[in-house]
Amino acid sequence: MDAYIPVSCDFHDELEALATLRQKCRIVYSNAANELVEVQGLIVDVYAANKADFLKLKDGTEIRLDRIVSVNDKQLSSYSD
């Protein structure tokens, strides 16, 4: 797997807020084959493992944070430290 690129604190906080508020969200991310994948789900956890940050959806899907392109149509690049 490629090297992890840390995400901004604002982005991390936004994901934790969605998890805390139990709000279903739309997430677009790049998978291991660099294909864009769109999912809708409830974030149940945001955590660190193996020197990277991840989120886990209620259905068990795990997504590395630096692979996320957008959450609820808000582009990752619009989040800043």
C-alpha positions in Angstrom: 0.0 0.0 0.0 1.2 3.5 -0.7 2.5 5.9 2.0 -0.2 7.5 4.1 -0.6 11.3 3.7 -2.0 12.9 6.9 -5.4 14.7 6.5 -6.2 18.1 8.0 -7.5 18.4 11.5 -10.6 20.1 10.2 -11.4 17.1 7.9 -10.8 14.7 10.8 -13.1 16.7 13.1 -15.8 16.8 10.4 -15.8 13.0 10.1 -16.0 12.6 13.9 -18.9 15.1 14.0 -20.8 13.0 11.4 -20.1 9.9 13.4 -21.2 11.5 16.7 -24.4 12.9 15.2 -25.1 9.6 13.5 -25.7 11.3 10.2 -25.8 9.2 7.1 -23.4 10.6 4.5 -22.2 10.2 0.9 -18.5 9.4 0.6 -16.5 9.3 -2.6 -13.1 7.7 -2.4 -10.3 6.2 -4.5 -9.9 2.4 -4.0 -6.6 0.5 -4.2 -7.0 0.3 -8.0 -7.4 4.1 -8.1 -11.0 3.8 -9.2 -13.6 6.2 -7.7 -16.1 4.5 -5.5 -19.3 6.2 -4.1 -20.9 4.8 -0.9 -23.6 6.0 1.4 -23.5 5.0 5.0 -23.3 5.8 8.7 -19.8 6.4 10.1 -19.4 4.4 13.3 -15.7 5.0 14.0 -12.7 7.1 13.0 -9.5 5.5 14.2 -5.8 5.1 13.7 -4.1 1.8 12.8 -0.9 0.8 11.1 0.4 4.5 11.0 -2.7 5.7 9.1 -6.2 7.0 9.9 -9.4 5.2 8.8 -13.1 5.5 9.1 -15.5 2.5 9.5 -19.1 2.5 8.2 -21.9 0.7 9.8 -21.8 -2.0 7.0 -18.2 -2.8 7.9 -16.6 -0.8 5.0 -13.2 0.7 6.1 -11.7 3.6 4.2 -8.3 5.2 4.7 -8.8 8.9 5.2 -6.3 10.1 2.6 -8.2 8.1 -0.1 -11.4 10.1 0.4 -12.2 12.6 -2.3 -15.4 14.1 -0.9 -17.9 13.7 1.9 -21.5 15.0 1.3 -20.2 16.7 -1.9 -17.6 18.7 0.1 -14.2 18.1 -1.6 -11.4 17.0 0.6 -9.2 19.9 -0.8 -11.7 22.4 0.7 -10.7 21.3 4.3 -7.7 23.1 5.8 -5.6 23.1 9.0 
